[in-house]
Amino acid sequence: QVFNWLQEEGNIEASEMYRTFNCGIGMVVVVSPADQQKATDILQQQGETVFTLGTIEASTDVTPSVVIS
């Protein structure tokens, strides 16, 4: 709710919100696909809420890029 209010009141575009704020995700854990379920189980056992945010893919393009969809 806070981020929605801030975006509306500040007239901030979504891309700027993503660039500037973590938009509510407090911690990011990057694991291999083979370890995803184990990591999820461990975090949930500790009371954490787990979201799968995306994937990391190899690229031959030398231009840095992030795709948010």
Secondary structure, DSSP 8 states (H G I E B T S, - for coil): -HHHHHHHHHT--HHHHHHH--TT--------GGGHHHHHHHHHHTT------------S--S------
